[in-house]
């Protein structure tokens, strides 16, 4: 019942333009790809037959087989330009495939029958073996079109029966003769070939169905991602404008521009301002994430000096470090440490790594930034003296909306997007990002990029790297 349903499904798929195109092209591509394997086996058979039987008739039969292979090759070239939208051309190609199948199967059958006829005694092991091999090959590699496969196997079956009946007609043996045993064995072999062909055909149908479901699932996934990206972009843009106004108003109030603020109100306004800034950071991270996933961020690659890059990032975060009671020390690279990248995005990478190190450091500690060369690579590392990261936490460290400490009592907050965005930016530069950490010792996050060599000009914004405390 399942085989019958699969066969009818195959017929429905065949009559659809895409199904017809898929089957025809699969059939011809595989046939042309395996032409040398088939020819190698036929050539070996021809050499053996020419040595033990009549060489002239053997070479003539082998030449016919080669001609049919050339016809398949010509048809394959013609089919490559067919897009499947012209049903008339599709029917024409199908008729050509059917004709080539008849010619090819007939030539192969004639080839083996020629050997069988020249054998004076029964058995016919050699021609039957070659015919069996051709049948198995067809069952394995011609299952894309059941009609063509049945056509080829029908011609082979006639050749099997001809060889099986050859000695029966020659000798008219009694039913107890081994000649009849060989004939019944041939019938069993035919059943085996038919059963195997059906299984290969159903397996091909199953693979087609799986591919169809995978394509449909892929389309649904892409549509869902597109909707998600549009939603994030719309919500983020709609939130950013009013939030900017709210934060601006809070700053005015906190700075006393609108009048003296009562002492009881200041803590509340401070909390509102702090949470407003966190929300603004979340919106910016969401926008960056959406752009990265949608491939909408265009990177402007130029030579960038590693020391100058770190210097700029450290200067921009010094105020934040001072508020936390921390210091930032830098160890510059003494060699040429240029890399090719988008300076603004690389500064964003360093800012994320530095702010992450500062958040997880204890007051009075030091965050150390080192720039060094490693053969043809440049490594920039950020070391903190914080609590460290437990083993096996890499997925959470670089995941979306996740933090190593996700408990309600965690020391610091955050969106859980910074390191994920950092990883995506680094990878788009062809770089690597990772960390080394141990609990109670601290963590060292590092990024590595290909070192720029040659006569390129130094980054014009590069400055000597100085220690910042």
C-alpha positions as CSV (number, residue, x, y, z in Angstrom):
1,X,0.0,0.0,0.0
2,X,2.8,2.4,0.8
3,X,4.6,1.5,-2.4
4,X,1.4,2.2,-4.3
5,X,0.9,5.6,-2.6
6,X,4.5,6.6,-3.3
7,X,4.1,5.6,-7.0
8,X,1.0,7.8,-7.4
9,X,2.8,10.6,-5.5
10,X,5.7,10.2,-7.9
11,X,3.3,10.5,-10.9
12,X,1.8,13.7,-9.5
13,X,5.2,15.1,-8.9
14,X,6.3,14.1,-12.4
15,X,3.5,16.1,-14.1
16,X,4.4,19.2,-12.2
17,X,7.0,21.3,-14.1
18,X,9.5,21.4,-11.2
19,X,9.1,17.7,-10.6
20,X,9.6,16.8,-14.2
21,X,12.7,19.1,-14.5
22,X,14.2,17.7,-11.2
23,X,13.8,14.0,-12.3
24,X,15.1,14.5,-15.8
25,X,18.1,16.5,-14.7
26,X,18.9,14.1,-11.9
27,X,18.6,11.2,-14.2
28,X,20.9,12.6,-16.9
29,X,23.4,14.2,-14.5
30,X,23.9,10.9,-12.7
31,X,24.0,9.0,-16.0
32,X,26.7,11.2,-17.4
33,X,28.7,11.3,-14.1
34,X,28.9,7.5,-14.0
35,X,29.6,7.0,-17.7
36,X,33.3,6.1,-17.1
37,X,32.3,3.5,-14.5
38,X,29.9,1.8,-16.9
39,X,32.4,2.0,-19.8
40,X,35.1,0.4,-17.6
41,X,32.9,-2.6,-16.8
42,X,31.8,-3.0,-20.5
43,X,35.4,-2.6,-21.7
44,X,36.5,-5.4,-19.3
45,X,33.6,-7.6,-20.5
46,X,34.6,-6.8,-24.2
47,X,38.2,-7.8,-23.6
48,X,37.2,-11.1,-22.0
49,X,34.6,-11.9,-24.7
50,X,37.0,-11.0,-27.5
51,X,39.6,-13.4,-26.0
52,X,37.3,-16.3,-25.4
53,X,34.7,-15.8,-28.2
54,X,34.5,-14.3,-31.6
55,X,36.4,-10.9,-31.4
56,X,34.8,-9.3,-34.5
57,X,31.2,-9.8,-33.3
58,X,32.2,-8.8,-29.8
59,X,33.8,-5.5,-31.0
60,X,30.8,-4.7,-33.1
61,X,28.4,-5.2,-30.1
62,X,30.7,-3.2,-27.9
63,X,30.8,-0.4,-30.5
64,X,27.0,-0.2,-30.4
65,X,27.1,0.2,-26.6
66,X,29.6,3.0,-26.9
67,X,27.4,4.8,-29.5
68,X,24.4,4.7,-27.1
69,X,26.6,6.2,-24.4
70,X,27.5,9.0,-26.7
71,X,23.8,9.6,-27.4
72,X,23.2,10.0,-23.7
73,X,26.1,12.4,-23.4
74,X,24.7,14.6,-26.2
75,X,21.2,14.6,-24.6
76,X,22.7,15.6,-21.3
77,X,24.3,18.6,-22.8
78,X,21.1,19.7,-24.4
79,X,19.1,19.3,-21.2
80,X,21.4,21.5,-19.2
81,X,19.9,24.6,-20.9
82,X,16.3,23.5,-20.1
83,X,14.7,25.4,-17.2
84,X,11.7,23.1,-16.9
85,X,9.2,25.8,-17.8
86,X,8.6,24.6,-21.4
87,X,6.4,21.5,-21.3
88,X,6.8,20.8,-25.0
89,X,10.6,20.7,-24.6
90,X,10.2,18.5,-21.5
91,X,8.1,15.9,-23.4
92,X,10.6,16.0,-26.3
93,X,13.5,15.3,-23.9
94,X,11.5,12.5,-22.2
95,X,10.9,10.9,-25.6
96,X,14.6,11.1,-26.4
97,X,15.4,9.5,-23.0
98,X,13.0,6.7,-23.7
99,X,14.5,6.1,-27.2
100,X,18.1,6.2,-25.8
101,X,17.0,3.7,-23.1
102,X,15.7,1.3,-25.7
103,X,18.8,1.6,-27.8
104,X,21.2,1.3,-24.8
105,X,19.4,-1.6,-23.2
106,X,19.1,-3.4,-26.6
107,X,22.8,-2.9,-27.3
108,X,23.8,-4.3,-23.9
109,X,21.4,-7.2,-24.3
110,X,22.8,-8.0,-27.8
111,X,26.3,-7.8,-26.3
112,X,25.6,-10.5,-23.7
113,X,23.4,-12.6,-25.9
114,X,26.2,-12.7,-28.5
115,X,28.4,-14.3,-25.8
116,X,25.7,-16.7,-24.7
117,X,25.0,-18.0,-28.2
118,X,28.7,-18.8,-28.8
119,X,28.8,-21.0,-25.6
120,X,28.3,-24.6,-26.7
121,X,27.3,-25.8,-23.3
122,X,25.0,-24.6,-20.6
123,X,25.6,-22.4,-17.6
124,X,26.2,-19.1,-19.4
125,X,27.7,-17.7,-16.2
126,X,29.7,-14.9,-17.8
127,X,27.0,-13.3,-20.0
128,X,24.4,-13.7,-17.2
129,X,26.7,-12.1,-14.7
130,X,27.3,-9.1,-17.0
131,X,23.6,-8.7,-17.6
132,X,22.9,-9.0,-13.9
133,X,25.5,-6.3,-13.2
134,X,23.9,-4.0,-15.8
135,X,20.4,-4.6,-14.2
136,X,21.7,-3.8,-10.7
137,X,23.4,-0.7,-11.9
138,X,20.2,0.5,-13.5
139,X,18.2,-0.3,-10.4
140,X,20.6,1.8,-8.3
141,X,21.1,4.8,-10.5
142,X,18.0,5.0,-12.8
143,X,15.4,5.2,-10.0
144,X,14.6,8.9,-10.7
145,X,12.1,7.9,-13.5
146,X,10.2,4.7,-12.8
147,X,8.9,4.5,-16.4
148,X,12.4,4.6,-17.9
149,X,13.7,2.2,-15.3
150,X,10.9,-0.3,-16.1
151,X,11.5,0.1,-19.8
152,X,15.2,-0.8,-19.4
153,X,14.6,-3.7,-17.0
154,X,11.9,-5.1,-19.3
155,X,14.5,-5.3,-22.2
156,X,17.0,-6.9,-19.8
157,X,14.3,-9.4,-18.6
158,X,13.8,-10.5,-22.2
159,X,17.5,-11.0,-22.6
160,X,17.5,-13.0,-19.3
161,X,14.7,-15.2,-20.6
162,X,16.3,-15.6,-24.0
163,X,19.6,-16.9,-22.4
164,X,17.7,-19.0,-19.9
165,X,15.6,-20.7,-22.7
166,X,18.5,-21.0,-25.1
167,X,19.7,-24.4,-23.8
168,X,16.1,-25.5,-23.2
169,X,15.3,-25.0,-26.9
170,X,18.7,-26.5,-27.9
171,X,18.5,-29.7,-25.9
172,X,14.8,-30.2,-24.8
173,X,16.1,-31.6,-21.4
174,X,13.8,-33.4,-18.9
175,X,12.5,-31.3,-15.9
176,X,15.1,-32.9,-13.7
177,X,18.0,-31.5,-15.7
178,X,20.3,-28.8,-14.3
179,X,19.3,-26.7,-17.4
180,X,15.8,-26.2,-16.0
181,X,17.4,-25.4,-12.6
182,X,19.4,-22.6,-14.2
183,X,16.2,-21.3,-15.9
184,X,14.3,-21.2,-12.6
185,X,17.3,-19.5,-11.0
186,X,17.1,-16.8,-13.6
187,X,13.4,-16.3,-12.8
188,X,14.4,-15.9,-9.1
189,X,17.1,-13.4,-10.1
190,X,14.5,-11.4,-12.1
191,X,12.3,-11.2,-9.0
192,X,15.2,-10.0,-6.9
193,X,16.1,-7.3,-9.4
194,X,12.5,-6.1,-9.6
195,X,12.2,-6.0,-5.8
196,X,15.5,-4.1,-5.5
197,X,14.4,-1.6,-8.1
198,X,11.2,-0.9,-6.2
199,X,13.2,-0.3,-3.0
200,X,15.6,2.1,-4.7
201,X,12.7,4.0,-6.3
202,X,10.9,4.4,-3.0
203,X,14.1,5.5,-1.3
204,X,14.5,8.1,-4.0
205,X,10.9,9.2,-3.5
206,X,11.6,9.5,0.3
207,X,14.7,11.6,-0.3
208,X,12.7,13.9,-2.6
209,X,10.0,14.3,0.0
210,X,12.6,15.0,2.7
211,X,14.2,17.7,0.5
212,X,10.8,19.2,-0.2
213,X,10.0,19.4,3.5
214,X,13.4,20.8,4.3
215,X,13.0,23.5,1.6
216,X,9.6,24.4,3.0
217,X,10.9,24.5,6.6
218,X,13.8,26.7,5.4
219,X,11.4,29.1,3.8
220,X,9.3,29.3,6.9
221,X,12.4,29.9,9.0
222,X,13.5,32.6,6.7
223,X,10.1,34.2,6.8
224,X,10.1,34.0,10.6
225,X,13.5,35.6,10.9
226,X,12.5,38.4,8.5
227,X,9.4,39.1,10.6
228,X,11.5,39.0,13.8
229,X,14.1,41.4,12.3
230,X,11.4,43.8,11.1
231,X,9.7,43.7,14.5
232,X,13.0,44.4,16.4
233,X,13.9,47.2,14.0
234,X,10.5,48.8,14.2
235,X,10.2,48.5,18.0
236,X,13.7,49.7,18.6
237,X,13.3,52.8,16.4
238,X,9.9,53.6,17.9
239,X,11.4,53.3,21.5
240,X,14.6,55.2,20.8
241,X,13.0,58.6,20.0
242,X,10.8,58.9,23.1
243,X,13.5,57.4,25.3
244,X,16.0,60.0,24.2
245,X,13.6,62.7,25.1
246,X,13.0,61.1,28.5
247,X,16.7,60.8,29.3
248,X,17.3,64.4,28.1
249,X,14.6,65.6,30.5
250,X,15.9,63.6,33.4
251,X,19.4,65.0,32.8
252,X,18.0,68.6,32.9
253,X,16.2,67.8,36.1
254,X,19.2,66.1,37.7
255,X,21.5,69.0,36.8
256,X,19.1,71.5,38.4
257,X,18.4,73.4,35.1
258,X,14.7,73.3,35.9
259,X,15.2,74.3,39.5
260,X,16.4,72.8,42.7
261,X,15.6,69.1,43.1
262,X,14.5,68.0,46.6
263,X,16.8,65.5,48.3
264,X,14.1,62.9,48.6
265,X,13.5,63.0,44.8
266,X,17.2,62.8,43.8
267,X,17.5,59.0,44.4
268,X,14.4,58.3,42.5
269,X,15.5,60.4,39.6
270,X,18.9,58.7,39.7
271,X,17.3,55.3,39.5
272,X,15.1,56.4,36.6
273,X,18.2,57.8,34.8
274,X,20.2,54.6,35.4
275,X,17.5,52.3,34.1
276,X,16.8,54.7,31.2
277,X,20.4,54.4,30.1
278,X,20.2,50.6,30.5
279,X,17.1,50.6,28.3
280,X,18.9,52.8,25.7
281,X,21.9,50.4,25.7
282,X,19.5,47.5,25.1
283,X,17.9,49.2,22.2
284,X,21.2,50.0,20.6
285,X,22.3,46.4,21.1
286,X,19.1,45.1,19.6
287,X,19.5,47.4,16.5
288,X,23.1,46.2,16.1
289,X,22.1,42.6,16.4
290,X,19.3,43.0,13.9
291,X,21.6,44.7,11.4
292,X,24.3,42.0,11.8
293,X,21.9,39.2,11.4
294,X,20.3,40.8,8.3
295,X,23.7,41.6,6.8
296,X,22.9,45.3,6.7
297,X,26.1,46.5,8.3
298,X,28.6,47.5,5.7
299,X,32.2,47.4,7.0
300,X,34.7,49.9,5.7
301,X,38.0,48.1,5.7
302,X,41.1,50.2,6.1
303,X,44.5,49.7,7.7
304,X,44.1,50.2,11.5
305,X,47.0,50.4,14.0
306,X,46.4,48.1,16.9
307,X,48.0,50.5,19.4
308,X,45.9,53.5,18.2
309,X,42.8,51.4,18.3
310,X,43.3,50.4,22.0
311,X,44.3,54.0,22.9
312,X,41.0,55.3,21.5
313,X,38.9,52.7,23.3
314,X,40.7,53.2,26.6
315,X,40.3,57.0,26.5
316,X,36.5,56.6,25.8
317,X,36.0,54.4,28.8
318,X,38.2,56.1,31.3
319,X,35.3,58.0,32.9
320,X,33.4,54.9,33.4
321,X,36.4,53.2,35.0
322,X,36.9,56.2,37.4
323,X,33.3,56.0,38.6
324,X,33.8,52.3,39.4
325,X,37.1,53.1,41.2
326,X,39.1,51.0,38.8
327,X,42.2,51.7,36.6
328,X,43.1,50.6,33.1
329,X,46.7,49.8,32.2
330,X,47.9,49.2,28.7
331,X,50.9,47.3,27.3
332,X,51.7,48.4,23.8
333,X,53.1,46.4,20.9
334,X,56.6,47.5,20.0
335,X,56.3,46.2,16.4
336,X,54.3,47.1,13.4
337,X,50.8,45.9,14.5
338,X,48.5,47.0,11.8
339,X,45.4,45.1,10.8
340,X,42.7,45.6,8.1
341,X,39.3,46.4,9.5
342,X,36.5,48.9,10.2
343,X,37.8,51.3,12.8
344,X,34.5,52.3,14.3
345,X,33.4,48.6,14.7
346,X,36.7,47.6,16.1
347,X,36.4,50.4,18.7
348,X,33.0,49.0,19.5
349,X,34.6,45.6,20.0
350,X,37.2,47.0,22.4
351,X,34.6,49.0,24.3
352,X,32.5,45.9,24.9
353,X,35.5,43.9,26.1
354,X,36.7,46.8,28.4
355,X,33.2,47.5,29.8
356,X,32.7,43.8,30.4
357,X,36.1,43.5,32.3
358,X,35.3,46.6,34.3
359,X,31.8,45.4,35.4
360,X,33.2,42.2,36.7
361,X,36.2,43.7,38.5
362,X,36.4,44.6,42.2
363,X,36.8,48.2,43.2
364,X,40.5,49.2,43.3
365,X,41.5,46.6,40.8
366,X,43.2,47.0,37.4
367,X,42.2,46.0,33.9
368,X,45.2,45.4,31.6
369,X,45.0,45.7,27.9
370,X,47.9,44.1,25.9
371,X,48.7,44.4,22.2
372,X,51.1,41.9,20.8
373,X,52.1,40.2,17.6
374,X,52.0,36.4,17.1
375,X,53.7,35.5,13.9
376,X,51.3,36.7,11.2
377,X,48.6,37.5,13.7
378,X,47.8,40.4,16.1
379,X,46.3,39.6,19.5
380,X,44.6,42.2,21.7
381,X,43.8,40.9,25.1
382,X,41.9,42.4,28.0
383,X,42.6,41.0,31.5
384,X,40.6,41.6,34.6
385,X,41.0,40.5,38.2
386,X,37.4,39.6,38.8
387,X,35.6,36.4,39.9
388,X,36.5,34.4,36.8
389,X,34.3,32.2,34.6
390,X,33.5,28.5,35.4
391,X,34.5,25.8,32.9
392,X,32.0,24.9,30.1
393,X,30.4,28.4,30.1
394,X,31.5,29.5,26.6
395,X,28.0,29.1,25.1
396,X,26.5,31.3,27.8
397,X,29.4,33.8,27.5
398,X,28.9,34.4,23.8
399,X,25.2,33.6,23.6
400,X,22.3,36.0,23.1
401,X,20.5,37.4,26.1
402,X,22.6,35.2,28.4
403,X,25.1,35.8,31.2
404,X,27.3,33.4,33.2
405,X,25.6,34.6,36.4
406,X,21.9,34.6,35.6
407,X,20.7,34.6,39.2
408,X,18.5,37.3,40.7
409,X,21.4,38.2,43.0
410,X,24.0,38.7,40.3
411,X,26.5,41.5,40.8
412,X,26.0,43.3,37.5
413,X,23.2,43.7,35.0
414,X,23.3,44.0,31.3
415,X,21.5,43.0,28.1
416,X,23.5,39.8,27.5
417,X,24.1,40.9,23.9
418,X,27.4,42.7,24.1
419,X,29.8,39.7,23.7
420,X,27.5,38.1,21.1
421,X,27.7,41.3,19.0
422,X,31.4,41.5,19.6
423,X,31.9,37.9,18.4
424,X,29.9,38.5,15.2
425,X,31.9,41.7,14.4
426,X,35.2,39.9,15.0
427,X,34.2,37.0,12.8
428,X,33.1,39.4,10.0
429,X,36.7,40.7,10.1
430,X,38.0,37.1,9.7
431,X,39.3,37.2,13.3
432,X,38.9,34.9,16.3
433,X,37.7,35.6,19.8
434,X,38.1,33.6,23.0
435,X,39.0,33.8,26.6
436,X,41.1,32.1,29.3
437,X,39.7,32.1,32.8
438,X,39.7,30.4,36.2
439,X,37.4,31.0,39.2
440,X,38.9,33.4,41.7
441,X,41.8,34.4,39.4
442,X,40.2,36.5,36.7
443,X,39.6,36.4,33.0
444,X,41.5,37.3,29.9
445,X,39.4,37.9,26.8
446,X,41.3,38.2,23.5
447,X,40.7,38.9,19.8
448,X,43.1,38.0,17.0
449,X,43.3,39.3,13.5
450,X,45.5,38.8,10.5
451,X,48.5,41.0,10.6
452,X,48.7,43.6,7.8
453,X,52.1,43.6,6.0
454,X,53.4,45.4,3.0
455,X,53.7,49.0,2.0
456,X,50.2,50.1,3.1
457,X,50.1,53.5,4.8
458,X,49.7,53.5,8.6
459,X,46.2,54.4,9.9
460,X,46.2,58.2,9.8
461,X,44.3,58.3,13.2
462,X,46.9,56.2,15.0
463,X,48.5,57.6,18.1
464,X,51.3,56.3,20.3
465,X,49.8,54.1,23.0
466,X,50.2,55.4,26.5
467,X,49.3,54.0,29.9
468,X,46.0,55.2,31.2
469,X,45.2,54.9,34.8
